[in-house]
Amino acid sequence: MKAQEKILVFCSREICYLSGNFFAHQLAGAFEEAGYETTVCEFTSKDDLDKVLSPFFGKKYRAVFDFNSLLPRLAMDDGTPVTDLIDGPFYDYILDHPLFHYNCLMTQAKNFHVIVLDEGQADYVRKYHPNVKSVHMLPLGATVALFDGEKNPADRILFIGTYDAPDKVYDIVNAAPEPFCGMMKRIIEMRIGTPELPMEEAFRACLKENDMELDSAQFALFMNTMYASDAYIRDYFRKAALDELLKRKIPVRLVGEGWEKYQTPYEKYLTIEKPVTFDLSFEKIARDQIMLDVSPIFNRGIHDRAIAGMANRTVVLTDENPYRSSHFKNREDLMFYSLSEIGSLSEAAGELMENDRLREKIRDNAYQTFCTGHTWRARAEEILSWEAEN
């Protein structure tokens, strides 16, 4: 590494629970640990963007990062993409399906790269956004909480996340014009029947059923138009998981926005707490023994929620998918259940609540797995290895 090499990390939008700001500072800290002079620049679209960004124009950086970035959409009066004015590869770390970031991915920036959380979504960007210079799949890192006391009893399951009532999301589907309305309904039907089916594969199957063909540009545009079907799947399975646990009289603690919309006849087994900022979520996780993860929208990847549990010696109950089962060991790093057989969730939860030895084994193994390969430092080192290849 050359002494003058620098790294720049932006945070250009406020993501739920201030998670984007948190990720920016964690990644920056990891690069600092690796010996790089790292700058973090936080701003919003309400700021004077010329004043915020111009100090970085013309300066050379080993790499530039942002999370769900707004920057790829910005251009100067002459049409020059803003990111082209900064000398260094620009990485947009996309935290949900790339279909939601269609406009940013259509950038004509010359040195634009993407990081995603799912192997299938990486393939999606490569196929449908060939203007992107490189695409990498890399899960987010996690942070060890400051809390170091005794954990709560293993008499409940923690879930941290956002919720919207599936019926309300389905209203967006119903309001869409044809052919989008019918396609979204069919995609939802297929993905409920096969939870590991990625959005784009369901859409391809839907097109085939209707003897329709789209070129790559049309496919990406239609995917963006049908965003509500992916949002619906997230909330449908979150509701299904909670319904299953509560009807089996397994207590659940929910932390996050929107849970006042969740209705159940088993309220006495349910505790709902106000959302917290992302940094405080690790303190919540560290206090509980078992945490639920429901991530059907990353069915070839892993959500940072699961990594956070591993980092804080909290056993994670997560839906199995090809990526998780090939990179993590069931009943050692994580505890798997099946979304297609939702009863497996309550069975696994019950076993964890009753089996102290199993919890201890998973907790210790998971923490060691985290320490050896899933810290923010590990993420930074992997990113730097890509740069060495370029």
Disulfide bonds with the S-S distance in Angstrom:
none
